[in-house]
């Protein structure tokens, strides 16, 4: 479901997602991928720049009315959490995506975390059973971002079960992963997010920068993206001499 390659048909190398508890269902005609991702840029500003807990909670309609975030908007290098989420949460309630070249997507799940087991039926057919609870020790994660997402997911499920609410996952390609590694939230901002109800106060997992710097493919992708941005940027003439 909604791999990075499915959502991004243009040369972009980052992904941004929001995971949290769906406090309140939007109206039926509002439940779209655009609804859940359309305020991402504003939410980043709120998370980064608000100077009080009240402003953090109240200044973005998406998080004020509908979503209780587990973490601030999380950035990854070319990796989408949707396939992993659908593999370990069998009770998918609703999902959708846009048809853009950089498509946004959302999925709403009941807070049930189980691993699927393929069962061979009597006459040779197969089906998948989701009867076995799963922990991170039972899974093989493809990268640090997959492991980090599962860790966030476990906390989100525990909170959602207490609140008796579903889980929302929304995301889209884009935003600056390298910028997050270079300029992560400062200590005062991280404390404010925790006081505002976030369960993890950073946009990237611990160890993400080391993982990025040690991965030649990630470095090459970053270089390609920067060269593309340089080529596409307008070139202005030098200012006249005084």
Secondary structure as UniProt FT lines:
FT   HELIX           4..7
FT   STRAND          15..22
FT   HELIX           28..30
FT   HELIX           33..37
FT   TURN            38..39
FT   HELIX           40..49
FT   HELIX           53..58
FT   HELIX           62..66
FT   STRAND          67..69
FT   STRAND          74..76
FT   HELIX           82..88
FT   STRAND          92..97
FT   STRAND          104..109
FT   STRAND          114..120
FT   TURN            122..123
FT   STRAND          126..133
FT   HELIX           136..138
FT   HELIX           144..163
FT   STRAND          167..173
FT   HELIX           177..182
FT   HELIX           187..195
FT   TURN            196..197
FT   TURN            206..207
FT   HELIX           208..213
FT   HELIX           216..232
//
